[in-house]
């Protein structure tokens, strides 16, 4: 019975993440004085897909007890940020654009860490559930 509860709780964590992440990112963007939503034409891959992918990757790596799982997740976050690093041109005279690029990068980093943490927690719960509590 405890395994079923842990399993359902893990599924709940993933559903919570799917609901909470857009609100968390929107709040971080508001606090950073950025537009609440990015334009869809600015997205190479839909944000919801990337978030679900990274949480699923975290679940699988933690559930399978992969050695170095946390280093792989950190590398993923680094690679994800590197692909969009300085995607907006910075004019040294435009301080507001420069601030927005820096703030957007930090928001992306914080959101990625929070998203992966949801996946790690769910993976740990699944692992406990499959081990029999």
Residue, then its C-alpha position, 0 to 999 in steps of 0.5 A: x500500500x505504501x508503494x502505491x501511495x509513493x507512486x501516486x505522490x510521484x505522479x502528483x509531483x510531475x503533474x504539479x510541476x507541469x502546472x507550476x512551472x509556467x507560473x514560477x517562470x512568469x513570476x520570476x520574469x515579472x520580478x526581473x521586469x521582463x515580459x511575462x511570456x516570451x514570443x513563440x517565434x523566439x523559441x527554437x523548441x517549445x518551452x513545455x517540451x523542453x521542461x517535460x523532457x528535462x523532468x523525464x530525464x531526471x526521473x529516469x536517471x534517478x530512478x535507474x540510480x545512474x552513477x553521475x546522474x546529478x552531474x549529467x543533469x547539471x551538464x544538461x542545464x549548462x548545455x541548455x543555457x549555452x545554446x541560447x547564450x546571448x541570443x539577443x544582440x547587446x549594444x553596449x550603449x543600450x543598458x536596458x537590453x543588456x539588463x534584460x539579457x542578463x536577467x533572462x539568462x538568470x531566470x532560465x537558469x533558476x527555472x531549469x534548476x527548479x524544473x529538474x528538481x521536480x524530476x529528481x524528487x519524482x524519481x526518488x519517490x518512484x525509486x522508493x515505490x518500486x523498492x517496496x517503500 
